[in-house]
Amino acid sequence: MNTTLRNTLAAIALASGAVMTLTATVNAQSAPPAAAAQPAAPQWLSVKQVYDAVEAAGYRDIREIERERKGYEVKATDEKGQAVKLKVDPVSGKVVSARERHDD
């Protein structure tokens, strides 16, 4: 192989390596931040834990626990024997609202 052709091929190989290194560096610098930078979603209580929390709050005859978009909906009976529908916080298990239920 003649010297000029050999030098040209060597220059092309070096240039290709430089372009690949530059591309990798640019990609690394423009990569989005790691997933750890986003706060983790709070862990929802299990249905059993919600049952226990509602029972501990004084409700009885817990008939239904339904997981909804913003929390749990629970059908139960309050301390006066009234059928109620409860909205329960999915993380703390606290009853955030209670209203009379007429759907039995």
Secondary structure, DSSP 8 states (H G I E B T S, - for coil): --HHHHHHHHHHHHHHHHHHHHHHHHHHHHS---GGGS--------HHHHHHHHHHTT-EEEEEEEE-SSSEEEEEE-TTS-EEEEEE-TTT--EEEEEE----
